[in-house]
Amino acid sequence: MLFLLVVLFLSSCDLNREPETTFTDDKFWKTETDLQYACNRLYNLLGGFEVDTRADDLYSGPNSTSNGSWNIPNTNGSWADPYYRIFTANNIIEKSVNANVKESIKNRYLAEACFFRAYHYFQLVVKYGDVPLLLHAINDLKDPLLLSPRTPRETVLQQVYDDLDFAAAWAPTRANLAKDQYGRITKSAALALKARVGLYEGTRCKFHNYGDPEKHLKIAVDAATQVMGEGHVLFANYFDMFQYAGEGAANKENIFVKVYGVKTTENALVTHNNSRNLENNYAPTRNLLTQYLCADGLPWGTSPLTVKPETSYNDIFANRDPRMGMTFYKIGETAYKGAFVPYGFGKTGYSIKKGYIQTDWDSNGKAVVDKALIRYAEVLLIYAEAKFELNGSISDDDLDKTINALRKRVGFNVRLTNQFVADNNLNMRNEIRRERTVELAAEGFRYDDIIRWKIAEDVLPVDIMGAKFIDSEWTGTTRASLGSMLSSDDLLIVERKDVRKFNPARDYLYPVPLNEISLSGGSVTQNPNW
């Protein structure tokens, strides 16, 4: 943290307006342009296409979480990076008071800094629980704030809510955001993040048995309701939502977006390599694919539409929720370097289609399609889940506004209703969670979801499964080459349960890096059982 503070102090704003030797606080923090440029740094630092493969939905190979080999690190970016960004936001919040601008303009950029401070504190709480709450700019390495102990998570989250309330009050609405400022924080973004925080903490309190779940679930419902009144709608085409066609303000499903490709005199061209990563770095699991419902609205395996036995790779795609075919490649579809062939393209035999763009793959590292970090579909799912967990039930009207709207968008015309659940001996909670899992598949939510639902000890120490091996279809792959990776019914097992571990007494929180404990003089303590 001290190292990052030095970096921040020397270069709190990454601008190319004057030589760094003459770029000082007394010359800055004067105009609206200064405030905007300072806030640009927060957008520059924002993550985009990072992928989490620690759960049961995506696989990239063994990792320390899945095999229980976590060690306490000396340093870790999961702690240090958010604090760097929080320090940047605090710097803006304190020094912008000097700007000679209208209060409304000043508060607009304060709103951006407050949003990002809340965003990164939430990341810290999700991973570590109690963390030091630092709300002031620090310009002295001897500042006693650097020795602060961990603040209770409830206090930190209250500050998150306060920051987001301020951001919602002063940020422009979606409708009033200038076209040339697309990607900057809006009222909707602040409210949507507040809803996300409320759902996470409300369900975590409920299933981990602490705190006041009702308080947080009410916050989630209220914030999501407000977003639903801001004029957002679902993009017409689910597949195109993750293509260039889904970029920009015309897509009213976009709420908070990491913008790539914008180049100005102040900001370098920002690019990524997502399409190459889809090919090479991780693959969906059969554990995820079996979450998709059959065309009759019943789960795979229990529905009479389930194809048994599977005699072809594509059998698992037959008569399923249309989102499945928009998210994963089937044999014969054009993918990556040509027609899709199992295993040659994925570690599990399956490969992700959602978000793949051939021109981005061709550019190799120069992709510029934007990344939606919060989209309206998530807000609808938050509303449905929070409503159910708060009341123990959900009305058909609320299901129609949320889950059934998502299904209708893709042409999946089986409504989830209370009667359908009762008639088919389903569980409403499970169906709401299933809908979230498939709608947001490969978007980075699954690990945090199984943590807050307290089911990680159930879903992580299991066999991670891949596709059904069919000799005639797996071009370039032989049964002998797969060897012990095949189950008795020829399903690929990419990681066996006997090497997968999760310690529920320890692993629901990250270990605090040792250097952070040391640099705090011991006032920052370690998480339980680490």
Residue, then its C-alpha position, 0 to 999 in steps of 0.5 A: m500500500l505504501f509503494l502504491l501511495v508513492v506512485l499515486f503521489l508522484s503521478s496522481c493524474d496521467l495527463n499530457r498537458e505539461p511536462e511532469t516537472t511543472f505539473t503541480d497542484d497549485k496549477f491544477w484543480k482549477t477548471e472543469t477540464d481539470l476535473q474531467y481529466a483527473c477523473n479520466r484516470l479512474y476510467n483508465l484504471l478500470g478493469g475490463f475483460e478479466v475472466d474468473t475461472r475458479a468456479d465450476d462454469l469455466y476451466s483454464g486448468p488447475n488453480s490454487t482455489s480449486n485444489g485448496s493450495w492457497n497460500i498467504p501471499n506477501t503482496n496481492g493485487s486483489w488488495a493493492d490495486p483497489y487501494y491504489r484506485i481508492f487513493t486516486a479517488n480520494n485525491i480527486i475528492e479532496k483537491s477538487v474543492n479548489a476548482n473555480v466552477k459551479e457547484s453542480i459541475k464540481n459535484r458531477y465529477l465528485a460523483e464520479a470519484c465517489f462512484f469509483r471509490a464505492y466500486h473498489y471498496f465493494q471489491l475489497v469487501v467481497k474478497y476480504g470482509d473487513v478492510p481499512l476504510l480510508l476516506h482522505a487523500i494521503n500525501d505523507l508516508k508517515d500519515p497515521l491513517l496508513l496504520s489503520p486497522r480493519t473497519p467492520r464490513e457493515t461500516v465500509l458498506q454503509q460508506v459505499y451506499d453513501d458514496l453511491d447515493f451522492a453519485a446518483a444525486w449528481a451524475p447525469t441521467r442516461a437520457n441527459l448524458a452528452k453523446d461525446q461523454y458516453g461511458r462516463i458515470t450516470k445516475s443509472a450506473a450508481l443505482a445499479l451498483k447499489a443494487r448489486v451491492g445490496l443483493y450481494e450483502g443481503t444474500r451473504c448475510k442471509f446464508h452465512n447467518y450474520g448481520d441484517p439481510e433484510k436491510h440490504l435486500k430492501i436496498a437492492v430492491d429499491a435501487a433496482t426499482q429506480v433503475m427500472g424507471e430510468g428508461h433502460v430496455l433490453f437490447a433486441n438481440y442477445f448475441d449482438m449485445f456482445q458484438y460491435a452492434g451492441e456498443g454505444a448509447a443507442n443500446k439502452e441495456n448498457i449501464f456501465v461500460k469499459v470503453y475501448g478504442v477511444k483515442t484523444t490527445e490525453n488518452a492512448l488507444v485502449t485495446h484488449n485481446n478477448s477473442r484470442n483469449l476465448e480460443n486459448n485461455y479458458a473453456p466452458t464446462r459441462n457443469l455450466l451447460t447442464q444449467y440451461l433448461c430444455a425447450d419445455g422449461l424443465p431442467w436438462g436430465t429431468s425433461p423428456l426432451t433430454v437426449k439420451p443417450e448422446t450419440s453426437y456432440n451436438d445432442i446436448f444443444a438439442n431443444r434447449d434455451p436459445r441462449m445456449g446456442m448463442t453462447f457456445y459453439k456447436i460442431g460445424e459452426t465457423a469458429y476461431k480458425g475455421a469449422f469448430v472441432p471439439y477439444g482442438f478449440g477448448k480445454t473441455g471440448y466446449s468453446i465460447k461463442k458469446g463475445y467472439i469477433q473474428t476481426d478482433w481475433d485477426s487483430n491479435g491484441k488490438a481489439v476495441v469492442d467495449k465491455a459492459l460491466i453492468r447491463y440492464a439484464e443484471v438489474l432485472l435479475i437483481y430485482a427478481e432475486a432480492k424480491f424473492e429472498l426478501n419476501g420468501s416469494i415472488s409474484d408472477d407479475d414481477l417474474d414477467k418484468t424480469i426473468n420472463a422478459l429475458r426469456k422473451r428477448v431470445g425467443f424462449n417462450v416458456r414463462l416461469t410462474n409460480q404455478f409452473v414451479a408447483d406443477n413441475n416440483l421445481n424450486m423457485r430459488n433454484e430457478i431464479r439462480r439458474e436464470r442468473t447463471v445462464e443469462l450472465a454466463a462467462e461474464g465473471f459472476r459465478y464465483d462470487d455468486i456461489i460464495r454469497w449463496k454459501i454453496a461453494e463447498d458443494v459445487l467446487p469439490v466435484d468433477i469438472m466435466g467436459a463434452k461427450f467424446i465421439d470418435s468420429e467427430w473429434t477430429g485430431t483427437t483419439r481415445a488413447s490420447l485422452g486416456s484416464m480423462l474419459s469417464s465410463d460413459d465417455l464424458l471428458i473429466v478435466e479435473r477430478k473431484d479428489v484433487r479439488k478442495f474448498n475449506p468452508a471455515r477458511d476459503y470464503l474470504y481471501p488471506v490478507p497479504l503479509n506485507e499489509i499486516s506488517l506495514s500496518g504495524g499489526s493493526v491489520t489482522q489476518n482472516p480466520n483460519w489462515 
